[in-house]
Structures are given as C-alpha cells and as structure tokens.
Amino acid sequence: MPNLRGIALRGCRKLQIGVIPVLFCLSFLGGCKTSDDSAAAGTQLTATASSLTSYYSALDTLLSDTDQLYQIQAALNPIAPYDTVTKNLVTDTAAEIQKREKLAAALTTLAQEFAKLSGSTVATDASTAAGNLNSAVAALKISSVTMSSSNVNLMKDAVDLIAKAIQEHKEREAAAAIDKFTSALDTWFQSEEPLYNTIGTNYATLTKSLVQALISQGQIDPSPFLNAVFSPYGLTPQLTDPTLKSKVQQVLSAQVDQKSEALAAAQQTATTSMEKSLSEMASRIHLVATDKPMAIRAAPITLTEVQNWISVVPQIAPVATTAKSSTSTGTKSN
C-alpha cells in the first residue's frame, strides 16, 4: 500500500518550493510597480513644477511691464502720477512672485531627483534639492500678499520629511512626504488665484486705458489696421481723409476693448489650468504614496493651456523682457 503520508509530505515540500519563487516574484514585481510609479510621478511632477516656474516668470514679466506702463501713464497724464503707494505695491508683488518662482524651480529640481531615486545609489543630489526647496519655502513671508500661514507651515514640515526620507533612501516615505507638500501647495495656489488674476487684469486694463486715450487724441495711426485689405495686392494703406480716419479709429477702439478682455481672460484661464494641473499631480502623488496603481503616464493635459499663455507673454509684453533685469533687480529676495 502506498505511503500516503510520505507522498503528502513530498507534495507539500514541492508546493512550498514552488510557492517561494512565486512570492518572490510578486514581491519583486510589487517593488518594480512602486519604483515605476514613483519615477513616472516624479517625471510628471517635474513637468508641472517647470510650468509653474514659467507661469510665475510670466507674471513677473507682466509686473515689470506694468511698472513701465504706470510711468508712461504719469508722463501722458499729469493728474495720474505714479505715486509711491502704487509703485511699492507693484515692487512688493513682484518680489513675492519671484519668491514663488524660486520655490517652483526648487520643486522642479527635487521632482527630477525623486524620479531618479529608485535607481540611484546615492541620494545626495536629492537631499540637496530638498534643502533648496526648504530654503525657498522659508523665504516666504506673510506680507502685503494674501497667504495662508498654515499651508506654508504644512509645506515646511513636508519638506523636512522629504529630506529625511530621501537621505534614508525610503522611496515610499518620500512619496508620502511629497504627497503632503503637493496637497498643501495646491491649496495655497487656490487661495492666491485672485491675486494672480489681478496681475493679468490690471495689466490688460492699464494697456487698454493708455491705448484708448491715444486713439481719442488722434495719436494712433490706424492705417496698419487696413493691411488685411491691401496686403494681398502689395499696397500700403495711407489714411488722409479725416472722416474715414475717424470711422476706422472707432472700429480700432472697439477691437482694443475686445483684445483687452481677451488678454485678461487668457491669463485667468492659465491660472485655472495651472491649479487643475497641481490638483491632478497631488492626486497622482497620493496614489503612489498610498501604494495604489498610477495608470496615467503623461503630464496633466491642462498644462497645455498654461504653456499656450506663457508662450504669448513675450509678444504682449515685449518691453519687459528686455528691461526685466533692471526693473526687478532690487525686488528679488532670497
């Protein structure tokens, strides 16, 4: 009669031997999933933080141009001087925006290092990046700009956790800390959206006011407005009839109004899209931090709207791009 006990024991040993590689593979694959998701999340966060950096840089450009516009307005209209209060407000706001630009740039670098952390043998670069981000957050102060101190403190605490986790090469803990940071950053950005939109609205309103004043005083040559009519024939318009010129100026004035509204709306759309991108990244980082699969491998689609607006800022504010270094040198803060 067959030794059933012996057969059963041999079968159990075979089963155990077979189970060990399976468990090892599952564990290995689970680790790979975490690493792959962390790398993907880091890459996506890099793209988002980079766009945030450029977004703040574009706002700084508008503020630099706004400073020049106020000076032009004061020269054209003596009863509307560029008073100290307004100038200080522009300067202080520019300084705060530049701090946020530095923070976003530091977050970009940290995200790059986090994306490489799983395959790295030394976390020194990532720790340095976390230190730079910590310095950028520490530079933020409650000033004339509305800011939630609680969110800033949350970001400070999160950065400390990020640095510690990276130094200890703990990928999951680093993801959890970055999760806290991105969530606080998104909440903070939402609270400051009105401020950001005010910068774009003020710029559009100020440019419209100056252009409309010059049009009404007959200081704008409306001839180029007719290029759409003459350019197919290689001709150049030249308006000399006062009545015709006046009619064209009226159309031109209406288009200025429309363009001003479009400028403000485009900036507000970029702000909304930037917040949506931050919110989306916060949710993706949270998935990694809580060991849940992150299926999406592309950067947030809403970044496209942000980049579209950023790309047109040098065209709508060309003077500021060349004068920015001189007008903002005194406003940059560490």
Disulfide bonds with the S-S distance in Angstrom:
none
